């Protein structure tokens, strides 16, 4: 695999950080190439050596996050019910801290959020289904959605708080809440 030139990495990092800063103030649709290059003090022509437009930059950054997430999933294989997977998941999110926050913020990319939900949904399904199979299909669907969006809510809150808790603490909280809520859902309601 060819190693990327240091200057290229530096320019891409500048553009990524500049985009993140601008996304704290406005939506992706409102950010122009000129505004971004002014923010990071590079020429427009330099930007266009790396990206077609702002959307291309965002798409490549999103893909980087997803590739990292998929690699994590593949590394754990069938052991995703293990709390170690949740720790690794939270560590991965923390590694992409500012970028992840920007992408899921109100100024972020809703298609990224949807894609994230669909990816997580596909990955936690076997874990949740193994535990909640005693109920009807509709009950399973509600429990499953509750677990999915509850986990996403925990991640978002953790990000909003600036990653104050460790990945280990968040994994333990998430695991405990998932198990408690799934067990609660398995209680018969006549």
ABEGO torsion letter per residue (X at the ends): XBBBBAAAAAAAAAAAAAAAAAAAABBAAABBAAAAAAAAGBBAAAAAAABABAAAAAAAAAAAAAAAAAAAAAAAEAAAABAAAAAAAAAAAAAAAAAAAAAABAABBAAAAAAAAAAAAAAAAAAAAAAAAABBAAAAAAAAAAAAAAAAAAAAAAAAAGGABBAAAAAAAAAAAAAAAAAAAABBAX
